[in-house]
Amino acid sequence: MHYNLALIGFGNVARSLARLLLRKQDLLKTQYDVTFSFTGISTGRHGCAVNPDGLDIEQALGLVESGKSLSPLSTFHIDDSPSVIKHSSAHVMFENSPVNTQTGQPALDHIRTALELGMHAITANKGPVVHGYRELTALAKTKEKTFGFESTVLGGSPVFSVFRETFPLAELSSFKGILNATTNIILSRMENGESYENAVKYCQSVGVAETDPTNDVDGWDAAIKVAALITVLMDTPFTPQQVNPIGIRGITRDMIEKASAEGKRYKLVCSVEKTGEAIHARVAPELVDSSSPLYGMMNSSTGISFRTDVLPDYSITVSEREGMAGGPVETAYGLFADFVNVARSEIMST
Amino acid sequence: MHYNLALIGFGNVARSLARLLLRKQDLLKTQYDVTFSFTGISTGRHGCAVNPDGLDIEQALGLVESGKSLSPLSTFHIDDSPSVIKHSSAHVMFENSPVNTQTGQPALDHIRTALELGMHAITANKGPVVHGYRELTALAKTKEKTFGFESTVLGGSPVFSVFRETFPLAELSSFKGILNATTNIILSRMENGESYENAVKYCQSVGVAETDPTNDVDGWDAAIKVAALITVLMDTPFTPQQVNPIGIRGITRDMIEKASAEGKRYKLVCSVEKTGEAIHARVAPELVDSSSPLYGMMNSSTGISFRTDVLPDYSITVSEREGMAGGPVETAYGLFADFVNVARSEIMST
């Protein structure tokens, strides 16, 4: 089985995905007899390239990382993402354009186009999940293709697939977690005596916070993840606006010191409860004590606890570890896992 | 799709499974168009019953729970498990006979028989996983059937399926966890001032420890779970004897008090590391501090952390919660999940 792959968006995550695919290509071949080539790449600032016979990915990585344009690699002139998708002859389109929390665009259109052309569509972008889950899932089903989005929450670690594959017919009544690493790092550093401003600067310096940290510190990143989880796991469309998050700007060093003296910590807690058909979602700073599974999640560690009708509370924690902090390399694994699962299920059905 | 089910072993877990199937039968029908009937039941002390047209399961539950024999329900005389399997016309055989850590028998033979007859075989019994994983998996593959054992570790909560379904092509290098609830309850109660003897008695009174608590307190239950995890997840046959566990009998109240004063706790820690082809496994009491994800696992809470080449450390924690303590009802969900996954994949492939 050979797969042509199109990469729409070629930032850190997509480039990490390309490298992960190269690193695992022998395993893919020996375990599933799967091979692949890259037939289309679209970037924000370095042009586009299409070659249905396969692009030289090492060369593409080199060009973009040295600030050059991809266009010399292209077999014909092309300069927008929809055209790359259409002319790539891809079997799988990876969508990693910038997140747009308000509309999900242009990712939504890219995924729609790819699915309509009979491609699988896999994304690390939360926008299309929140703004198009039902439509895109229905379209994928009609086309017998997959709309995959494992890497949108918990930075590449399995969460949607855990629920889909390993909890059959369980009813999810509530969940609770820490879903934004940046704010968790800021609160952890403030607990160690750093000011809010310096903690934000630290996050910016290591690349986990953007120049404008609003999206993280005001709770919008957490809120869109909560909306995505509700939309998918509770099969109920939900927006970040409905979550209406409260961020961490109101938390002072004094408050943290006082909490610490009482053996407590502030965490930006995401919590969702379903009562009948009503869903109550909340993202806000909360005091947690050592009896909470959230208490031990420090720095970039994140996690989520699920309550169902069939099992004790089931928690997934993704813990910081040296050299792996939930960055683009790990997000790329979520995209890779979606791809391997697509290939596995196609192999099984042939 | 209609499934005939045989229950080999009809203790707490199997009876909970029967009740769970009844509770979820409408969902099974509406979501997957799956129906089922019970066509064979074999018990340790209440006889056996077979009826290929379907037994009255409510009646069977009533008979056994009031100490009566099942034989009046049987369409013909039958009095051993292999015969029940052979004459049940079952599509799925659930094996829940008592665990035999030394040989895996008779569960191993029951599963072999069922698979050879073209049935799916699903078990909560660790014995056949440790003593027959490769053989039974190969046999199941030949027959295009499933050998399912999700409920053998973490008491029914997903762990094997998480790895199988959601971590494709990840390399597992180590794992660490608390896998035995009984010893964790004992250590938690000792930390609250109870004596070892009284803590054991408490566990016996609520049914989590047997009259002879050796299997739990000397680490053998944890060791067989470790062996099962290594055997399956690292695809390397491993026995509890190779784990050679150290139990908790040597831990005194004095030691626990001293640890507590230093902010530490004793836990019966299971840890496994793979270096090249060598696997080093250990089950022993260890001191953990509050930076460890194991520190917060109290009473019947259990859990496991996985280290792979692709993600930060990924931990699953199953936390005690009122009314759900990882007993037979929850173990039954693991059996149920294996069954639903069998049915789902058969539906998908038709």
Contacts between the chains, C-beta under 8 A, distances in Angstrom:
chain1	res1	chain2	res2	distance
A	20	B	310	7.5
A	24	B	169	5.4
A	27	B	169	5.1
A	28	B	169	6.9
A	31	B	169	6.8
A	150	B	166	7.9
A	156	B	311	6.3
A	157	B	311	5.3
A	157	B	312	7.2
A	157	B	314	5.6
A	158	B	162	6.8
A	158	B	166	3.5
A	158	B	167	6.6
A	158	B	314	7.6
A	161	B	165	6.2
A	161	B	166	4.2
A	162	B	158	6.7
A	162	B	162	5.6
A	162	B	166	5.5
A	165	B	161	6.3
A	165	B	165	4.0
A	165	B	166	6.4
A	165	B	341	7.7
A	166	B	150	7.9
A	166	B	158	3.5
A	166	B	161	4.2
A	166	B	162	5.5
A	166	B	165	6.4
A	166	B	166	7.4
A	166	B	337	6.7
A	167	B	158	6.6
A	167	B	337	7.1
A	168	B	336	7.8
A	168	B	337	5.4
A	168	B	340	3.8
A	168	B	341	6.2
A	168	B	344	6.8
A	169	B	24	5.4
A	169	B	27	5.1
A	169	B	28	6.9
A	169	B	31	6.8
A	169	B	336	7.7
A	169	B	340	5.8
A	170	B	333	7.7
A	290	B	290	7.2
A	290	B	296	7.0
A	291	B	296	7.7
A	293	B	296	6.3
A	293	B	317	6.3
A	293	B	319	6.6
A	295	B	296	7.1
A	296	B	290	7.0
A	296	B	291	7.7
A	296	B	293	6.3
A	296	B	295	7.0
A	296	B	296	5.6
A	300	B	312	7.9
A	301	B	312	7.9
A	303	B	315	7.8
A	305	B	317	8.0
A	305	B	319	7.3
A	307	B	321	7.5
A	310	B	20	7.5
A	310	B	330	7.2
A	310	B	333	4.4
A	310	B	336	7.8
A	311	B	156	6.3
A	311	B	157	5.3
A	311	B	318	7.1
A	311	B	324	6.8
A	311	B	330	5.4
A	311	B	333	5.7
A	312	B	157	7.2
A	312	B	300	7.9
A	312	B	301	7.8
A	312	B	318	5.1
A	312	B	319	5.8
A	312	B	320	6.2
A	312	B	321	5.0
A	312	B	324	4.5
A	312	B	325	6.9
A	312	B	326	5.7
A	312	B	330	6.4
A	313	B	317	8.0
A	313	B	318	7.2
A	313	B	319	4.3
A	313	B	321	5.1
A	314	B	157	5.7
A	314	B	158	7.6
A	314	B	316	7.0
A	314	B	317	7.6
A	314	B	318	5.9
A	315	B	303	7.7
A	315	B	315	7.7
A	315	B	316	7.1
A	315	B	317	4.2
A	315	B	318	7.7
A	315	B	319	6.4
A	316	B	314	7.1
A	316	B	315	7.1
A	316	B	316	6.2
A	317	B	293	6.2
A	317	B	305	8.0
A	317	B	314	7.6
A	317	B	315	4.2
A	317	B	317	6.8
A	318	B	311	7.1
A	318	B	312	5.1
A	318	B	313	7.2
A	318	B	314	5.9
A	318	B	315	7.7
A	319	B	293	6.6
A	319	B	305	7.4
A	319	B	312	5.8
A	319	B	313	4.4
A	319	B	315	6.5
A	320	B	312	6.2
A	321	B	307	7.5
A	321	B	312	5.0
A	321	B	313	5.1
A	324	B	311	6.8
A	324	B	312	4.5
A	325	B	312	6.8
A	326	B	312	5.7
A	330	B	310	7.2
A	330	B	311	5.3
A	330	B	312	6.3
A	333	B	170	7.7
A	333	B	310	4.4
A	333	B	311	5.7
A	336	B	168	7.8
A	336	B	169	7.7
A	336	B	310	7.8
A	337	B	166	6.7
A	337	B	167	7.1
A	337	B	168	5.4
A	340	B	168	3.8
A	340	B	169	5.8
A	341	B	165	7.6
A	341	B	168	6.1
A	344	B	168	6.8
A	345	B	348	7.8
A	348	B	345	7.8
A	348	B	349	7.0
A	349	B	348	7.1
A	349	B	349	6.3
